[in-house]
Amino acid sequence: MTRSSPAWLLIAFVIAFVGVGFSYWQLGYSQVSLPDALYGPGLVAVFVVALMVRAFGLAKFWVAWMLIAATVPAAVMARIAFETASDPTSHNLWPFEVVIAAGVGLLAALGGALLGSLFLLRSSRRP
């Protein structure tokens, strides 16, 4: 598998998705208040995965930033879908939850992608 293989991006997406979702999914419904529920190791995982994707030259800046940032609202939407299946009235304001999660994900992934770009500039393995 080469460095430009799209499988690496899929692996990075899954790692960031599980990283941000694992701690968020374990919270009880009464404890979830966005964006506070997302702060912690999950966003660090998003930051680090965006950094690694960019630093290893797996994708261009915009692709790395947007792909890894999309993991945060995807994790929130997975929880919304699961909880809505058991109680349809649990997430009446789900669009706001997704927008807040998208903003938090964009900021975390932006920091990682920018730092990864700096590492890539200093590297001899530029794509």
A tleap script that builds the chain and sets N, CA, C and O, in Angstrom:
source leaprc.protein.ff14SB
mol = sequence {
  NMET THR ARG SER SER PRO ALA TRP LEU LEU
  ILE ALA PHE VAL ILE ALA PHE VAL GLY VAL
  GLY PHE SER TYR TRP GLN LEU GLY TYR SER
  GLN VAL SER LEU PRO ASP ALA LEU TYR GLY
  PRO GLY LEU VAL ALA VAL PHE VAL VAL ALA
  LEU MET VAL ARG ALA PHE GLY LEU ALA LYS
  PHE TRP VAL ALA TRP MET LEU ILE ALA ALA
  THR VAL PRO ALA ALA VAL MET ALA ARG ILE
  ALA PHE GLU THR ALA SER ASP PRO THR SER
  HIE ASN LEU TRP PRO PHE GLU VAL VAL ILE
  ALA ALA GLY VAL GLY LEU LEU ALA ALA LEU
  GLY GLY ALA LEU LEU GLY SER LEU PHE LEU
  LEU ARG SER SER ARG ARG CPRO
}
set mol.1.N position { 0.860 -1.172 0.000 }
set mol.1.CA position { 0.000 0.000 0.000 }
set mol.1.C position { 0.905 1.232 0.000 }
set mol.1.O position { 1.766 1.384 0.866 }
set mol.2.N position { 0.698 2.097 -0.972 }
set mol.2.CA position { 1.532 3.286 -1.093 }
set mol.2.C position { 1.003 4.414 -0.218 }
set mol.2.O position { -0.090 4.340 0.344 }
set mol.3.N position { 1.810 5.450 -0.124 }
set mol.3.CA position { 1.428 6.588 0.698 }
set mol.3.C position { 0.213 7.318 0.135 }
set mol.3.O position { -0.534 7.943 0.888 }
set mol.4.N position { 0.008 7.246 -1.166 }
set mol.4.CA position { -1.119 7.938 -1.779 }
set mol.4.C position { -2.380 7.074 -1.847 }
set mol.4.O position { -3.373 7.478 -2.452 }
set mol.5.N position { -2.349 5.928 -1.254 }
set mol.5.CA position { -3.502 5.030 -1.279 }
set mol.5.C position { -4.662 5.605 -0.467 }
set mol.5.O position { -4.452 6.078 0.651 }
set mol.6.N position { -5.889 5.571 -1.012 }
set mol.6.CA position { -7.048 6.096 -0.277 }
set mol.6.C position { -7.393 5.271 0.961 }
set mol.6.O position { -8.152 5.734 1.811 }
set mol.7.N position { -6.863 4.085 1.077 }
set mol.7.CA position { -7.133 3.263 2.256 }
set mol.7.C position { -6.589 3.925 3.519 }
set mol.7.O position { -7.176 3.776 4.591 }
set mol.8.N position { -5.476 4.653 3.411 }
set mol.8.CA position { -4.926 5.346 4.572 }
set mol.8.C position { -5.885 6.405 5.091 }
set mol.8.O position { -6.004 6.605 6.300 }
set mol.9.N position { -6.560 7.077 4.187 }
set mol.9.CA position { -7.527 8.101 4.607 }
set mol.9.C position { -8.726 7.461 5.300 }
set mol.9.O position { -9.251 8.009 6.269 }
set mol.10.N position { -9.154 6.314 4.808 }
set mol.10.CA position { -10.251 5.594 5.467 }
set mol.10.C position { -9.835 5.144 6.868 }
set mol.10.O position { -10.611 5.259 7.817 }
set mol.11.N position { -8.622 4.637 6.991 }
set mol.11.CA position { -8.116 4.216 8.302 }
set mol.11.C position { -8.034 5.409 9.249 }
set mol.11.O position { -8.402 5.297 10.418 }
set mol.12.N position { -7.557 6.549 8.757 }
set mol.12.CA position { -7.457 7.752 9.586 }
set mol.12.C position { -8.840 8.225 10.016 }
set mol.12.O position { -9.026 8.641 11.160 }
set mol.13.N position { -9.813 8.164 9.107 }
set mol.13.CA position { -11.181 8.565 9.445 }
set mol.13.C position { -11.742 7.676 10.549 }
set mol.13.O position { -12.336 8.176 11.505 }
set mol.14.N position { -11.561 6.380 10.427 }
set mol.14.CA position { -12.099 5.442 11.423 }
set mol.14.C position { -11.425 5.655 12.782 }
set mol.14.O position { -12.093 5.618 13.816 }
set mol.15.N position { -10.123 5.874 12.785 }
set mol.15.CA position { -9.419 6.102 14.053 }
set mol.15.C position { -9.926 7.361 14.731 }
set mol.15.O position { -10.183 7.351 15.935 }
set mol.16.N position { -10.076 8.441 13.984 }
set mol.16.CA position { -10.568 9.691 14.573 }
set mol.16.C position { -12.026 9.561 14.999 }
set mol.16.O position { -12.415 10.095 16.039 }
set mol.17.N position { -12.837 8.859 14.210 }
set mol.17.CA position { -14.253 8.665 14.533 }
set mol.17.C position { -14.415 7.901 15.842 }
set mol.17.O position { -15.189 8.304 16.710 }
set mol.18.N position { -13.690 6.807 15.980 }
set mol.18.CA position { -13.762 6.019 17.213 }
set mol.18.C position { -13.130 6.793 18.373 }
set mol.18.O position { -13.611 6.724 19.504 }
set mol.19.N position { -12.064 7.519 18.091 }
set mol.19.CA position { -11.404 8.296 19.137 }
set mol.19.C position { -12.309 9.353 19.746 }
set mol.19.O position { -12.364 9.499 20.967 }
set mol.20.N position { -13.009 10.083 18.909 }
set mol.20.CA position { -13.899 11.125 19.430 }
set mol.20.C position { -15.202 10.515 19.941 }
set mol.20.O position { -15.796 11.032 20.887 }
set mol.21.N position { -15.643 9.447 19.339 }
set mol.21.CA position { -16.915 8.862 19.732 }
set mol.21.C position { -16.867 8.048 20.994 }
set mol.21.O position { -17.855 7.989 21.727 }
set mol.22.N position { -15.737 7.412 21.270 }
set mol.22.CA position { -15.664 6.483 22.397 }
set mol.22.C position { -16.016 7.160 23.720 }
set mol.22.O position { -16.849 6.652 24.471 }
set mol.23.N position { -15.400 8.282 24.008 }
set mol.23.CA position { -15.707 8.956 25.271 }
set mol.23.C position { -17.067 9.640 25.220 }
set mol.23.O position { -17.754 9.724 26.238 }
set mol.24.N position { -17.462 10.125 24.059 }
set mol.24.CA position { -18.752 10.820 23.926 }
set mol.24.C position { -19.921 9.855 24.030 }
set mol.24.O position { -20.944 10.192 24.626 }
set mol.25.N position { -19.792 8.679 23.469 }
set mol.25.CA position { -20.887 7.712 23.482 }
set mol.25.C position { -21.127 7.126 24.863 }
set mol.25.O position { -22.230 6.654 25.141 }
set mol.26.N position { -20.139 7.142 25.724 }
set mol.26.CA position { -20.291 6.564 27.053 }
set mol.26.C position { -21.006 7.492 28.035 }
set mol.26.O position { -21.429 7.043 29.101 }
set mol.27.N position { -21.147 8.758 27.702 }
set mol.27.CA position { -21.827 9.691 28.595 }
set mol.27.C position { -23.321 9.407 28.620 }
set mol.27.O position { -23.904 9.008 27.612 }
set mol.28.N position { -23.924 9.613 29.760 }
set mol.28.CA position { -25.373 9.478 29.856 }
set mol.28.C position { -26.070 10.631 29.155 }
set mol.28.O position { -25.476 11.686 28.928 }
set mol.29.N position { -27.319 10.424 28.819 }
set mol.29.CA position { -28.064 11.455 28.085 }
set mol.29.C position { -28.140 12.758 28.880 }
set mol.29.O position { -28.090 13.839 28.294 }
set mol.30.N position { -28.259 12.671 30.195 }
set mol.30.CA position { -28.364 13.872 31.018 }
set mol.30.C position { -27.033 14.614 31.134 }
set mol.30.O position { -27.021 15.791 31.493 }
set mol.31.N position { -25.925 13.959 30.841 }
set mol.31.CA position { -24.603 14.570 30.948 }
set mol.31.C position { -24.135 15.225 29.656 }
set mol.31.O position { -23.115 15.915 29.649 }
set mol.32.N position { -24.850 15.025 28.584 }
set mol.32.CA position { -24.407 15.532 27.296 }
set mol.32.C position { -24.887 16.966 27.116 }
set mol.32.O position { -26.085 17.231 27.016 }
set mol.33.N position { -23.930 17.879 27.077 }
set mol.33.CA position { -24.212 19.261 26.708 }
set mol.33.C position { -23.078 19.703 25.789 }
set mol.33.O position { -21.921 19.795 26.201 }
set mol.34.N position { -23.425 19.965 24.573 }
set mol.34.CA position { -22.406 20.322 23.593 }
set mol.34.C position { -22.042 21.783 23.751 }
set mol.34.O position { -22.926 22.579 24.067 }
set mol.35.N position { -20.835 22.175 23.557 }
set mol.35.CA position { -19.663 21.428 23.131 }
set mol.35.C position { -18.875 20.807 24.282 }
set mol.35.O position { -17.890 20.108 24.042 }
set mol.36.N position { -19.289 21.050 25.526 }
set mol.36.CA position { -18.513 20.568 26.677 }
set mol.36.C position { -18.320 19.057 26.679 }
set mol.36.O position { -17.281 18.574 27.130 }
set mol.37.N position { -19.275 18.318 26.194 }
set mol.37.CA position { -19.178 16.858 26.202 }
set mol.37.C position { -18.114 16.358 25.227 }
set mol.37.O position { -17.642 15.228 25.355 }
set mol.38.N position { -17.738 17.176 24.265 }
set mol.38.CA position { -16.748 16.751 23.272 }
set mol.38.C position { -15.318 17.054 23.692 }
set mol.38.O position { -14.380 16.461 23.160 }
set mol.39.N position { -15.139 17.959 24.627 }
set mol.39.CA position { -13.789 18.329 25.051 }
set mol.39.C position { -13.119 17.162 25.756 }
set mol.39.O position { -13.753 16.442 26.527 }
set mol.40.N position { -11.867 16.987 25.494 }
set mol.40.CA position { -11.120 15.925 26.154 }
set mol.40.C position { -10.307 15.107 25.181 }
set mol.40.O position { -9.854 15.608 24.152 }
set mol.41.N position { -10.124 13.830 25.517 }
set mol.41.CA position { -9.251 12.991 24.694 }
set mol.41.C position { -9.753 12.789 23.268 }
set mol.41.O position { -8.952 12.547 22.364 }
set mol.42.N position { -11.045 12.881 23.053 }
set mol.42.CA position { -11.575 12.697 21.710 }
set mol.42.C position { -11.099 13.766 20.742 }
set mol.42.O position { -10.733 13.468 19.605 }
set mol.43.N position { -11.106 15.011 21.196 }
set mol.43.CA position { -10.630 16.083 20.324 }
set mol.43.C position { -9.113 16.042 20.167 }
set mol.43.O position { -8.581 16.466 19.142 }
set mol.44.N position { -8.428 15.539 21.167 }
set mol.44.CA position { -6.982 15.348 21.024 }
set mol.44.C position { -6.717 14.313 19.934 }
set mol.44.O position { -5.783 14.463 19.147 }
set mol.45.N position { -7.535 13.269 19.887 }
set mol.45.CA position { -7.395 12.253 18.837 }
set mol.45.C position { -7.628 12.862 17.462 }
set mol.45.O position { -6.904 12.552 16.515 }
set mol.46.N position { -8.631 13.725 17.343 }
set mol.46.CA position { -8.903 14.394 16.062 }
set mol.46.C position { -7.709 15.259 15.670 }
set mol.46.O position { -7.277 15.238 14.517 }
set mol.47.N position { -7.180 16.009 16.613 }
set mol.47.CA position { -6.020 16.861 16.367 }
set mol.47.C position { -4.827 16.029 15.888 }
set mol.47.O position { -4.191 16.364 14.889 }
set mol.48.N position { -4.532 14.951 16.600 }
set mol.48.CA position { -3.360 14.121 16.291 }
set mol.48.C position { -3.526 13.411 14.955 }
set mol.48.O position { -2.569 13.321 14.186 }
set mol.49.N position { -4.716 12.909 14.665 }
set mol.49.CA position { -4.924 12.218 13.381 }
set mol.49.C position { -4.805 13.209 12.226 }
set mol.49.O position { -4.213 12.880 11.198 }
set mol.50.N position { -5.350 14.406 12.374 }
set mol.50.CA position { -5.201 15.420 11.319 }
set mol.50.C position { -3.733 15.789 11.132 }
set mol.50.O position { -3.270 15.979 10.008 }
set mol.51.N position { -3.012 15.889 12.235 }
set mol.51.CA position { -1.592 16.187 12.180 }
set mol.51.C position { -0.848 15.080 11.424 }
set mol.51.O position { -0.023 15.366 10.556 }
set mol.52.N position { -1.137 13.834 11.751 }
set mol.52.CA position { -0.430 12.716 11.131 }
set mol.52.C position { -0.756 12.591 9.637 }
set mol.52.O position { 0.128 12.342 8.817 }
set mol.53.N position { -2.023 12.765 9.302 }
set mol.53.CA position { -2.413 12.672 7.888 }
set mol.53.C position { -1.678 13.717 7.070 }
set mol.53.O position { -1.202 13.436 5.970 }
set mol.54.N position { -1.588 14.900 7.602 }
set mol.54.CA position { -0.920 15.972 6.879 }
set mol.54.C position { 0.603 15.830 6.919 }
set mol.54.O position { 1.271 16.038 5.906 }
set mol.55.N position { 1.150 15.481 8.074 }
set mol.55.CA position { 2.605 15.392 8.203 }
set mol.55.C position { 3.194 14.270 7.346 }
set mol.55.O position { 4.303 14.402 6.829 }
set mol.56.N position { 2.465 13.181 7.196 }
set mol.56.CA position { 2.944 12.089 6.359 }
set mol.56.C position { 2.614 12.299 4.883 }
set mol.56.O position { 2.970 11.465 4.049 }
set mol.57.N position { 1.951 13.382 4.554 }
set mol.57.CA position { 1.650 13.698 3.165 }
set mol.57.C position { 0.618 12.777 2.544 }
set mol.57.O position { 0.651 12.523 1.340 }
set mol.58.N position { -0.304 12.275 3.363 }
set mol.58.CA position { -1.327 11.364 2.838 }
set mol.58.C position { -2.391 12.096 2.034 }
set mol.58.O position { -3.039 11.501 1.173 }
set mol.59.N position { -2.574 13.381 2.308 }
set mol.59.CA position { -3.602 14.153 1.601 }
set mol.59.C position { -3.201 15.616 1.590 }
set mol.59.O position { -2.354 16.054 2.369 }
set mol.60.N position { -3.820 16.357 0.698 }
set mol.60.CA position { -3.612 17.796 0.668 }
set mol.60.C position { -4.257 18.416 1.906 }
set mol.60.O position { -5.043 17.771 2.599 }
set mol.61.N position { -3.917 19.663 2.168 }
set mol.61.CA position { -4.369 20.333 3.380 }
set mol.61.C position { -5.889 20.312 3.527 }
set mol.61.O position { -6.408 19.922 4.573 }
set mol.62.N position { -6.598 20.728 2.488 }
set mol.62.CA position { -8.065 20.831 2.580 }
set mol.62.C position { -8.707 19.471 2.789 }
set mol.62.O position { -9.664 19.344 3.554 }
set mol.63.N position { -8.193 18.469 2.123 }
set mol.63.CA position { -8.750 17.122 2.265 }
set mol.63.C position { -8.515 16.600 3.677 }
set mol.63.O position { -9.423 16.049 4.300 }
set mol.64.N position { -7.302 16.774 4.175 }
set mol.64.CA position { -6.990 16.312 5.535 }
set mol.64.C position { -7.854 17.045 6.554 }
set mol.64.O position { -8.409 16.429 7.464 }
set mol.65.N position { -7.962 18.347 6.400 }
set mol.65.CA position { -8.730 19.150 7.358 }
set mol.65.C position { -10.201 18.747 7.357 }
set mol.65.O position { -10.759 18.447 8.413 }
set mol.66.N position { -10.825 18.736 6.202 }
set mol.66.CA position { -12.266 18.483 6.126 }
set mol.66.C position { -12.616 17.028 6.450 }
set mol.66.O position { -13.626 16.768 7.104 }
set mol.67.N position { -11.801 16.091 6.003 }
set mol.67.CA position { -12.094 14.680 6.256 }
set mol.67.C position { -12.040 14.364 7.742 }
set mol.67.O position { -12.942 13.716 8.272 }
set mol.68.N position { -11.008 14.808 8.406 }
set mol.68.CA position { -10.870 14.504 9.829 }
set mol.68.C position { -11.850 15.341 10.648 }
set mol.68.O position { -12.346 14.868 11.670 }
set mol.69.N position { -12.136 16.552 10.234 }
set mol.69.CA position { -13.127 17.375 10.937 }
set mol.69.C position { -14.519 16.756 10.861 }
set mol.69.O position { -15.327 16.933 11.773 }
set mol.70.N position { -14.800 16.042 9.798 }
set mol.70.CA position { -16.124 15.420 9.633 }
set mol.70.C position { -16.367 14.284 10.613 }
set mol.70.O position { -17.507 13.846 10.768 }
set mol.71.N position { -15.327 13.795 11.277 }
set mol.71.CA position { -15.523 12.699 12.218 }
set mol.71.C position { -16.297 13.128 13.458 }
set mol.71.O position { -17.021 12.321 14.041 }
set mol.72.N position { -16.156 14.380 13.869 }
set mol.72.CA position { -16.843 14.841 15.080 }
set mol.72.C position { -18.358 14.896 14.865 }
set mol.72.O position { -19.092 14.312 15.662 }
set mol.73.N position { -18.862 15.576 13.818 }
set mol.73.CA position { -20.317 15.519 13.629 }
set mol.73.C position { -20.819 14.121 13.266 }
set mol.73.O position { -21.973 13.791 13.538 }
set mol.74.N position { -19.971 13.305 12.658 }
set mol.74.CA position { -20.394 11.932 12.358 }
set mol.74.C position { -20.603 11.136 13.638 }
set mol.74.O position { -21.546 10.350 13.730 }
set mol.75.N position { -19.735 11.329 14.627 }
set mol.75.CA position { -19.903 10.642 15.913 }
set mol.75.C position { -21.151 11.128 16.637 }
set mol.75.O position { -21.861 10.340 17.262 }
set mol.76.N position { -21.414 12.430 16.552 }
set mol.76.CA position { -22.625 12.987 17.172 }
set mol.76.C position { -23.869 12.450 16.460 }
set mol.76.O position { -24.854 12.102 17.111 }
set mol.77.N position { -23.827 12.383 15.144 }
set mol.77.CA position { -24.984 11.870 14.396 }
set mol.77.C position { -25.211 10.390 14.668 }
set mol.77.O position { -26.354 9.931 14.674 }
set mol.78.N position { -24.138 9.638 14.894 }
set mol.78.CA position { -24.307 8.222 15.236 }
set mol.78.C position { -25.032 8.078 16.563 }
set mol.78.O position { -25.911 7.228 16.703 }
set mol.79.N position { -24.669 8.902 17.536 }
set mol.79.CA position { -25.369 8.846 18.827 }
set mol.79.C position { -26.821 9.288 18.683 }
set mol.79.O position { -27.716 8.684 19.274 }
set mol.80.N position { -27.057 10.327 17.907 }
set mol.80.CA position { -28.426 10.807 17.690 }
set mol.80.C position { -29.269 9.712 17.053 }
set mol.80.O position { -30.402 9.480 17.475 }
set mol.81.N position { -28.734 9.043 16.051 }
set mol.81.CA position { -29.484 7.980 15.376 }
set mol.81.C position { -29.794 6.833 16.329 }
set mol.81.O position { -30.903 6.298 16.318 }
set mol.82.N position { -28.828 6.455 17.148 }
set mol.82.CA position { -29.038 5.354 18.087 }
set mol.82.C position { -30.078 5.718 19.149 }
set mol.82.O position { -30.968 4.920 19.441 }
set mol.83.N position { -29.971 6.908 19.723 }
set mol.83.CA position { -30.908 7.300 20.782 }
set mol.83.C position { -32.291 7.633 20.243 }
set mol.83.O position { -33.288 7.424 20.934 }
set mol.84.N position { -32.367 8.140 19.036 }
set mol.84.CA position { -33.667 8.450 18.447 }
set mol.84.C position { -34.421 7.175 18.094 }
set mol.84.O position { -35.652 7.162 18.091 }
set mol.85.N position { -33.697 6.110 17.800 }
set mol.85.CA position { -34.367 4.841 17.497 }
set mol.85.C position { -35.098 4.306 18.723 }
set mol.85.O position { -36.155 3.689 18.593 }
set mol.86.N position { -34.546 4.535 19.908 }
set mol.86.CA position { -35.211 4.040 21.113 }
set mol.86.C position { -36.202 5.049 21.702 }
set mol.86.O position { -37.203 4.656 22.301 }
set mol.87.N position { -35.929 6.346 21.535 }
set mol.87.CA position { -36.828 7.385 22.043 }
set mol.87.C position { -36.866 8.529 21.037 }
set mol.87.O position { -35.955 9.357 21.017 }
set mol.88.N position { -37.901 8.594 20.201 }
set mol.88.CA position { -37.950 9.602 19.135 }
set mol.88.C position { -37.963 11.051 19.615 }
set mol.88.O position { -37.678 11.954 18.828 }
set mol.89.N position { -38.281 11.294 20.867 }
set mol.89.CA position { -38.327 12.680 21.343 }
set mol.89.C position { -37.043 13.124 22.023 }
set mol.89.O position { -36.988 14.224 22.573 }
set mol.90.N position { -36.004 12.289 21.997 }
set mol.90.CA position { -34.794 12.603 22.759 }
set mol.90.C position { -33.941 13.714 22.133 }
set mol.90.O position { -33.286 14.456 22.865 }
set mol.91.N position { -33.930 13.845 20.837 }
set mol.91.CA position { -33.083 14.844 20.179 }
set mol.91.C position { -33.923 15.718 19.252 }
set mol.91.O position { -33.865 15.585 18.030 }
set mol.92.N position { -34.692 16.599 19.845 }
set mol.92.CA position { -35.540 17.474 19.038 }
set mol.92.C position { -34.734 18.552 18.324 }
set mol.92.O position { -35.142 19.026 17.264 }
set mol.93.N position { -33.617 18.939 18.882 }
set mol.93.CA position { -32.790 19.994 18.295 }
set mol.93.C position { -31.511 19.429 17.690 }
set mol.93.O position { -30.445 20.033 17.812 }
set mol.94.N position { -31.611 18.292 17.049 }
set mol.94.CA position { -30.424 17.627 16.517 }
set mol.94.C position { -29.663 18.453 15.483 }
set mol.94.O position { -28.441 18.320 15.421 }
set mol.95.N position { -30.304 19.304 14.659 }
set mol.95.CA position { -29.478 20.082 13.717 }
set mol.95.C position { -28.490 21.007 14.435 }
set mol.95.O position { -27.369 21.209 13.967 }
set mol.96.N position { -28.908 21.563 15.565 }
set mol.96.CA position { -28.003 22.424 16.321 }
set mol.96.C position { -26.840 21.621 16.908 }
set mol.96.O position { -25.710 22.107 16.963 }
set mol.97.N position { -27.118 20.410 17.340 }
set mol.97.CA position { -26.061 19.548 17.861 }
set mol.97.C position { -25.017 19.254 16.778 }
set mol.97.O position { -23.815 19.262 17.042 }
set mol.98.N position { -25.487 18.998 15.576 }
set mol.98.CA position { -24.574 18.681 14.475 }
set mol.98.C position { -23.750 19.910 14.093 }
set mol.98.O position { -22.557 19.789 13.815 }
set mol.99.N position { -24.373 21.090 14.078 }
set mol.99.CA position { -23.647 22.320 13.733 }
set mol.99.C position { -22.584 22.637 14.783 }
set mol.99.O position { -21.463 23.010 14.437 }
set mol.100.N position { -22.926 22.493 16.051 }
set mol.100.CA position { -21.952 22.735 17.120 }
set mol.100.C position { -20.795 21.746 17.013 }
set mol.100.O position { -19.633 22.129 17.145 }
set mol.101.N position { -21.113 20.482 16.776 }
set mol.101.CA position { -20.069 19.465 16.634 }
set mol.101.C position { -19.188 19.750 15.423 }
set mol.101.O position { -17.977 19.537 15.474 }
set mol.102.N position { -19.784 20.226 14.343 }
set mol.102.CA position { -19.004 20.542 13.146 }
set mol.102.C position { -18.035 21.688 13.427 }
set mol.102.O position { -16.888 21.649 12.982 }
set mol.103.N position { -18.474 22.690 14.147 }
set mol.103.CA position { -17.590 23.802 14.488 }
set mol.103.C position { -16.427 23.360 15.353 }
set mol.103.O position { -15.287 23.757 15.112 }
set mol.104.N position { -16.700 22.548 16.349 }
set mol.104.CA position { -15.644 22.043 17.227 }
set mol.104.C position { -14.675 21.159 16.429 }
set mol.104.O position { -13.460 21.251 16.603 }
set mol.105.N position { -15.212 20.317 15.569 }
set mol.105.CA position { -14.363 19.451 14.753 }
set mol.105.C position { -13.498 20.233 13.777 }
set mol.105.O position { -12.332 19.898 13.566 }
set mol.106.N position { -14.068 21.272 13.184 }
set mol.106.CA position { -13.287 22.093 12.260 }
set mol.106.C position { -12.114 22.763 12.965 }
set mol.106.O position { -11.013 22.830 12.418 }
set mol.107.N position { -12.345 23.252 14.162 }
set mol.107.CA position { -11.255 23.909 14.893 }
set mol.107.C position { -10.164 22.929 15.305 }
set mol.107.O position { -8.978 23.224 15.157 }
set mol.108.N position { -10.551 21.781 15.816 }
set mol.108.CA position { -9.552 20.795 16.254 }
set mol.108.C position { -8.746 20.269 15.072 }
set mol.108.O position { -7.523 20.157 15.153 }
set mol.109.N position { -9.420 19.950 13.988 }
set mol.109.CA position { -8.721 19.423 12.818 }
set mol.109.C position { -7.875 20.494 12.129 }
set mol.109.O position { -6.838 20.182 11.544 }
set mol.110.N position { -8.308 21.741 12.196 }
set mol.110.CA position { -7.527 22.825 11.605 }
set mol.110.C position { -6.181 22.958 12.304 }
set mol.110.O position { -5.143 23.092 11.656 }
set mol.111.N position { -6.209 22.921 13.623 }
set mol.111.CA position { -4.944 22.999 14.358 }
set mol.111.C position { -4.003 21.858 14.011 }
set mol.111.O position { -2.810 22.073 13.798 }
set mol.112.N position { -4.539 20.648 13.956 }
set mol.112.CA position { -3.711 19.501 13.608 }
set mol.112.C position { -3.188 19.565 12.192 }
set mol.112.O position { -2.022 19.253 11.949 }
set mol.113.N position { -4.024 19.963 11.255 }
set mol.113.CA position { -3.594 20.035 9.851 }
set mol.113.C position { -2.548 21.132 9.643 }
set mol.113.O position { -1.618 20.971 8.853 }
set mol.114.N position { -2.708 22.248 10.360 }
set mol.114.CA position { -1.709 23.312 10.233 }
set mol.114.C position { -0.356 22.877 10.791 }
set mol.114.O position { 0.677 23.098 10.159 }
set mol.115.N position { -0.359 22.269 11.955 }
set mol.115.CA position { 0.890 21.798 12.539 }
set mol.115.C position { 1.511 20.689 11.681 }
set mol.115.O position { 2.729 20.642 11.507 }
set mol.116.N position { 0.675 19.809 11.153 }
set mol.116.CA position { 1.174 18.772 10.264 }
set mol.116.C position { 1.768 19.344 8.987 }
set mol.116.O position { 2.739 18.806 8.457 }
set mol.117.N position { 1.190 20.432 8.492 }
set mol.117.CA position { 1.738 21.084 7.304 }
set mol.117.C position { 3.110 21.670 7.585 }
set mol.117.O position { 3.992 21.645 6.726 }
set mol.118.N position { 3.289 22.203 8.798 }
set mol.118.CA position { 4.614 22.711 9.156 }
set mol.118.C position { 5.638 21.582 9.193 }
set mol.118.O position { 6.761 21.743 8.715 }
set mol.119.N position { 5.254 20.446 9.757 }
set mol.119.CA position { 6.158 19.295 9.761 }
set mol.119.C position { 6.450 18.818 8.347 }
set mol.119.O position { 7.581 18.440 8.043 }
set mol.120.N position { 5.448 18.833 7.483 }
set mol.120.CA position { 5.633 18.380 6.104 }
set mol.120.C position { 6.567 19.316 5.346 }
set mol.120.O position { 7.355 18.866 4.515 }
set mol.121.N position { 6.485 20.602 5.623 }
set mol.121.CA position { 7.389 21.556 4.959 }
set mol.121.C position { 8.842 21.285 5.326 }
set mol.121.O position { 9.734 21.474 4.499 }
set mol.122.N position { 9.085 20.852 6.539 }
set mol.122.CA position { 10.436 20.580 6.993 }
set mol.122.C position { 10.924 19.188 6.596 }
set mol.122.O position { 12.095 18.864 6.792 }
set mol.123.N position { 10.054 18.382 6.053 }
set mol.123.CA position { 10.389 16.993 5.731 }
set mol.123.C position { 10.930 16.883 4.322 }
set mol.123.O position { 10.643 17.721 3.467 }
set mol.124.N position { 11.700 15.860 4.088 }
set mol.124.CA position { 12.192 15.604 2.739 }
set mol.124.C position { 11.245 14.670 1.976 }
set mol.124.O position { 11.486 14.369 0.807 }
set mol.125.N position { 10.174 14.212 2.628 }
set mol.125.CA position { 9.246 13.263 2.004 }
set mol.125.C position { 7.990 13.969 1.474 }
set mol.125.O position { 6.904 13.391 1.497 }
set mol.126.N position { 8.126 15.167 1.015 }
set mol.126.CA position { 6.949 15.883 0.513 }
set mol.126.C position { 6.387 15.186 -0.706 }
set mol.126.O position { 7.137 14.650 -1.522 }
set mol.127.N position { 5.057 15.190 -0.833 }
set mol.127.CA position { 4.457 14.518 -2.010 }
set mol.127.C position { 4.678 15.309 -3.284 }
set mol.127.O position { 4.240 14.889 -4.356 }
savepdb mol mol.pdb
quit
